[in-house]
Amino acid sequence: MSKTYLFAGASSAIAVETAKLLQAEGHTVIGVSTKPDHSIYDDWHQIEAYDFGNFPAVVPAIDGLVYFPGTINLKPFARLTAADFNRDLSINTLGAVAFAQAYLGNLKQSVNASIVFISTVAVQVGLPFHASVSMAKGALEGLTKALAAELAPTIRVNCIAPSLVNTPLGEKFINTPEKIEQMQKRNPMRKVGEPADVAQAVAFLLSEKSAWISGQIMAVDGGMGTIKN
């Protein structure tokens, strides 16, 4: 049966890849972004920021939400400013809160509703220069578990925690052969992730195939969070 999904941060490479997967299965995908129209979506809404009261009205019944916006703001802790912390928290966490609140009523009209957030392996594994983004994404993982408990059994809430993925957001870390080789060596699977790797996991958590999964932080990281080799 065809379902309707709503993406925030819909212009991101992972969001686009996920939308293609879902549309190939006959589903409708609506995009919300701070950037201009992306032609692959069934409907598109451009907004100024991922903020409370700033999300557009959409079709009444939504079967799933995915919040894709994120940051990679890596600095030594001593150089991080209050503005850095506030920006990362606003985009990664408070934006996700605002997005979920805006469409909670829509989700409640679905018989198999799902919310998916995107975190980072850096919450599970202590990495240098990640203090700000790890703090913000750690809060997002806490939100995932709290919402999963509060909204059960009608709405499932899960989070995906990838390691570095080959997207424009992470491009500066893999824009030379030397950097790519360095990142590959850090990963147990000797690979930098591709958007499709994460998209497949998002599509699974939205689907009825994951109907008994909620409150989970799913690592899609080539084993980086749990394996040393």
C-alpha positions in Angstrom: 0.0 0.0 0.0 1.3 3.4 -0.9 2.4 5.6 1.9 3.3 9.3 2.3 6.6 10.4 3.8 7.9 13.9 4.7 11.6 14.8 4.7 13.3 17.8 6.3 16.6 18.6 4.9 15.3 17.1 1.7 18.0 18.5 -0.6 20.8 16.4 1.1 22.4 13.6 -0.8 21.1 10.9 1.6 17.6 12.4 1.5 17.5 12.4 -2.3 18.7 8.8 -2.4 16.1 7.7 0.1 13.3 9.5 -1.8 14.3 7.6 -4.9 14.1 4.3 -3.1 10.7 5.0 -1.7 9.3 6.4 -4.9 10.5 3.3 -6.7 8.2 1.3 -4.3 5.3 3.5 -5.2 5.3 5.9 -2.2 4.9 9.6 -2.1 7.7 11.7 -0.7 7.3 15.4 0.2 10.4 17.6 0.7 11.0 20.5 3.1 14.3 22.4 2.8 15.9 25.8 3.2 17.1 25.3 -0.4 15.2 25.8 -3.7 13.0 23.1 -5.3 14.4 19.7 -6.0 12.6 18.1 -9.0 12.5 14.5 -7.8 10.0 15.1 -5.0 6.3 14.8 -5.3 5.8 18.1 -3.5 8.3 20.7 -2.2 8.3 23.4 0.5 11.1 25.9 1.0 11.4 27.4 4.4 13.7 29.9 6.1 15.0 27.7 8.9 14.2 24.5 10.8 12.5 26.3 13.6 9.3 26.2 15.7 6.3 27.5 13.9 8.1 27.5 10.5 7.0 24.3 9.0 4.3 24.3 6.3 1.0 22.5 6.3 1.0 19.3 4.3 -1.5 16.5 3.5 -3.4 15.4 6.6 -2.0 11.9 6.9 1.7 11.3 7.1 3.2 7.8 7.5 6.8 8.8 8.3 9.1 11.7 9.1 12.8 11.8 8.5 15.0 14.7 9.8 18.1 14.9 7.7 19.7 18.3 8.6 23.1 18.1 10.2 26.4 19.8 10.8 30.1 18.8 10.8 31.7 21.6 12.8 35.0 20.2 13.9 37.3 22.5 16.0 39.5 22.1 19.1 37.4 22.4 22.2 39.2 25.7 23.3 38.2 27.3 20.0 34.5 26.4 20.1 32.3 29.4 20.8 28.9 29.7 22.4 27.6 30.5 18.8 29.1 27.2 17.6 27.4 25.2 20.3 24.1 27.0 19.8 24.2 26.6 16.0 24.9 22.9 16.2 22.2 22.3 18.9 19.7 24.4 16.9 20.2 22.6 13.6 20.8 19.0 14.8 18.4 18.8 17.8 16.0 21.7 18.3 15.1 21.6 14.6 14.3 17.9 14.9 12.1 18.7 17.9 10.3 21.4 16.0 9.8 19.1 13.0 8.4 16.2 15.0 6.1 18.5 17.0 4.8 20.2 13.8 3.6 16.9 12.3 2.7 14.8 15.3 -1.0 15.2 14.5 -0.4 14.0 11.0 1.5 10.9 12.1 -1.3 9.9 14.5 -3.6 9.4 11.5 -1.3 6.6 10.2 -1.6 2.9 11.3 2.2 2.4 11.1 3.8 5.7 11.7 7.6 6.1 12.0 10.1 8.9 12.8 13.7 8.6 11.9 16.5 10.9 13.0 20.2 11.0 11.9 23.0 11.0 14.4 26.7 10.2 14.1 29.1 7.5 15.2 30.9 10.2 17.1 28.4 10.0 19.9 29.3 6.3 20.5 33.1 6.7 19.9 35.0 9.6 21.4 36.6 11.5 18.5 38.8 14.6 18.8 37.4 18.0 17.7 33.8 16.6 17.8 32.7 18.2 21.1 30.0 20.4 19.7 28.4 18.1 17.2 28.7 15.0 19.5 26.9 17.0 22.2 24.1 18.0 19.8 23.7 14.5 18.3 23.9 12.9 21.7 20.9 15.0 22.7 19.2 13.8 19.6 19.8 10.2 20.6 18.3 10.9 24.0 15.3 12.5 22.3 14.9 9.4 20.2 14.6 7.1 23.2 12.3 9.4 25.1 9.9 9.9 22.2 9.9 6.2 21.4 8.7 5.6 25.0 6.1 8.4 25.0 4.7 7.7 21.5 4.5 3.9 21.7 2.7 1.9 20.5 1.3 4.1 17.8 4.4 5.8 16.5 7.9 4.2 16.3 11.0 6.4 16.7 14.5 5.4 15.7 17.8 7.0 14.9 20.6 6.1 12.5 24.2 6.8 13.4 26.6 6.7 10.4 30.3 7.3 10.1 31.6 9.5 7.4 29.5 9.4 4.2 30.5 10.7 0.8 28.2 13.7 0.6 28.7 17.4 0.1 28.6 17.9 3.8 31.6 15.7 4.3 33.4 16.6 1.1 36.2 18.6 2.7 37.3 15.4 4.6 37.6 13.3 1.4 38.5 15.8 -1.3 41.9 14.3 -2.1 43.1 10.7 -2.6 45.2 11.0 0.5 42.3 12.0 2.7 40.1 9.2 1.2 42.8 6.7 2.0 43.2 8.0 5.5 39.4 7.8 6.2 39.2 4.3 4.7 42.0 3.1 7.0 40.1 4.3 10.0 37.1 2.2 9.1 37.0 -1.5 9.8 35.3 -2.1 6.4 38.0 0.1 4.8 35.3 2.2 3.2 33.8 5.7 3.2 30.0 5.3 3.3 27.8 6.2 0.3 24.4 7.9 0.5 22.8 4.6 -0.5 24.2 2.8 2.5 22.3 5.1 4.9 19.2 5.5 2.6 18.6 1.7 2.7 18.5 1.9 6.5 16.2 4.9 6.5 13.8 3.1 4.1 13.8 0.0 6.3 13.0 1.9 9.5 10.1 3.7 7.8 8.7 0.4 6.4 6.5 -2.2 8.0 9.5 -4.5 7.9 10.7 -2.8 11.0 7.3 -2.8 12.7 8.7 -4.2 16.0 11.7 -1.9 16.2 11.6 1.4 18.2 13.8 3.4 20.4 17.0 2.1 18.7 20.2 3.8 17.6 21.1 1.9 14.4 24.8 2.0 13.6 25.5 2.3 9.8 29.2 2.9 10.1 31.2 0.0 8.7 31.7 -1.3 12.3 33.5 1.8 13.4 31.5 2.2 16.6 32.1 -1.3 17.8 35.1 -2.9 16.1 38.9 -2.3 16.4 41.2 -3.9 13.9 
